[in-house]
């Protein structure tokens, strides 16, 4: 297991469904939603940069609320146990690692367009990991706020 994912798992170890669903502020996100968001962002980047396409209808239904969060995320992402989120995280990361192993380091220099700007694969995948690290910090803060 890689370091980034291991420390994310440590940040949520032992949380109950009620704790995963705890909303620290009215318009905020719960820990469960942030965990699923981490997986959704990585899944979205897999689709866009490994598969070279946009998400299909089925993927939009599964990942849409988690990708964008907001009110839709607050309504749809709740009631699941920790094992559900951990399974999603691991399945998504397994594909990323598999794809990385099938490419050489020169691939990281390949340019692409992301959000209307030219980028390279190194930047793209750095962003995925940076997003996870950022949300891990939020998760730790929310965990300290749990009743």
C-alpha positions in Angstrom: 0.0 0.0 0.0 1.4 3.4 -0.9 2.1 6.1 1.7 -0.6 8.5 0.7 -3.4 6.0 0.9 -2.0 4.5 4.1 -2.1 7.8 5.9 -5.6 8.4 4.7 -6.6 5.1 6.1 -5.0 6.0 9.4 -7.0 9.2 9.5 -10.3 7.4 9.4 -9.5 4.2 11.3 -12.4 3.0 13.6 -14.9 5.6 12.6 -18.6 4.6 12.8 -21.2 5.4 10.2 -22.6 8.1 12.4 -19.1 9.7 12.7 -18.6 9.4 8.9 -21.9 11.2 8.4 -21.3 14.0 10.9 -21.6 17.4 9.2 -19.4 20.0 11.0 -21.2 23.0 9.4 -24.4 23.3 7.5 -22.9 23.7 4.0 -19.8 21.5 4.7 -18.9 18.0 3.8 -18.9 14.9 6.0 -15.9 12.6 6.3 -17.7 9.9 4.2 -18.3 12.4 1.4 -14.7 13.5 1.5 -13.5 9.9 1.3 -15.7 9.2 -1.7 -14.7 12.5 -3.3 -11.0 11.4 -3.1 -12.0 8.2 -5.0 -14.2 10.1 -7.4 -11.5 12.6 -8.4 -9.0 9.8 -9.0 -11.7 7.9 -11.0 -12.5 11.0 -13.0 -8.8 11.5 -13.9 -8.5 7.8 -14.8 -11.4 8.1 -17.2 -10.1 11.3 -18.8 -6.4 10.6 -19.0 -6.2 6.8 -19.1 -9.3 6.1 -21.1 -9.3 9.4 -23.1 -12.9 10.2 -22.7 -15.6 11.8 -20.6 -17.6 9.8 -18.0 -20.5 7.9 -19.3 -24.0 8.0 -17.8 -23.4 5.1 -15.5 -20.2 6.7 -14.2 -21.9 10.0 -13.8 -24.6 8.4 -11.7 -22.1 6.5 -9.5 -19.5 9.3 -9.1 -21.2 12.6 -9.8 -22.3 13.6 -6.3 -19.0 12.5 -4.9 -17.0 14.4 -7.5 -18.8 17.7 -7.1 -20.0 17.4 -3.5 -22.2 20.4 -2.5 -25.9 19.9 -1.7 -26.1 16.8 -3.9 -23.2 15.2 -2.0 -24.8 16.0 1.3 -28.1 14.4 0.2 -26.7 11.3 -1.5 -23.5 10.4 0.5 -24.5 9.1 3.9 -25.4 5.9 5.7 -22.5 3.8 4.5 -20.0 2.0 6.8 -16.2 2.8 6.7 -15.6 -0.5 4.8 -17.7 0.8 1.8 -15.5 3.9 1.4 -12.2 2.0 1.9 -13.2 -0.5 -0.7 -14.0 2.2 -3.2 -10.7 3.9 -2.4 -8.7 0.7 -2.9 -10.4 -0.3 -6.1 -9.7 3.0 -7.7 -6.1 3.2 -6.5 -5.4 -0.3 -7.7 -6.3 0.7 -11.3 -4.1 3.8 -11.0 -1.1 1.8 -9.9 -1.7 -0.8 -12.6 -1.8 1.9 -15.2 1.4 3.5 -13.9 3.2 0.2 -14.0 2.3 -0.2 -17.7 4.0 3.2 -18.6 7.5 4.4 -18.6 8.7 7.6 -16.9 8.7 9.5 -20.2 4.9 9.2 -20.2 4.9 11.7 -17.3 6.2 14.3 -19.8 3.3 13.8 -22.2 1.3 16.9 -22.6 -2.5 17.1 -22.5 -5.2 19.7 -22.0 -6.7 19.9 -18.5 -9.3 22.4 -17.6 -8.5 24.4 -20.7 -4.8 24.6 -20.0 -1.8 22.6 -21.2 -0.4 20.3 -18.6 1.7 17.1 -18.5 0.9 13.8 -16.9 3.2 14.6 -14.0 1.2 17.7 -13.1 -2.1 15.8 -13.6 -1.3 13.0 -11.2 0.4 15.3 -8.7 -2.9 17.1 -8.6 -4.8 13.9 -7.8 -2.4 13.2 -4.9 -2.4 16.8 -3.7 -6.3 16.7 -3.6 -6.2 13.6 -1.4 -3.7 15.2 0.9 -5.8 18.3 1.2 -8.9 16.4 2.0 -7.0 14.3 4.5 -6.3 17.5 6.4 -10.0 18.3 6.3 -10.9 14.8 7.6 -8.5 15.2 10.5 -10.0 18.6 11.4 -13.6 17.2 11.2 -12.5 14.2 13.3 -11.4 16.5 16.1 -14.9 18.2 15.9 -16.8 14.9 16.4 -19.2 15.0 19.3 
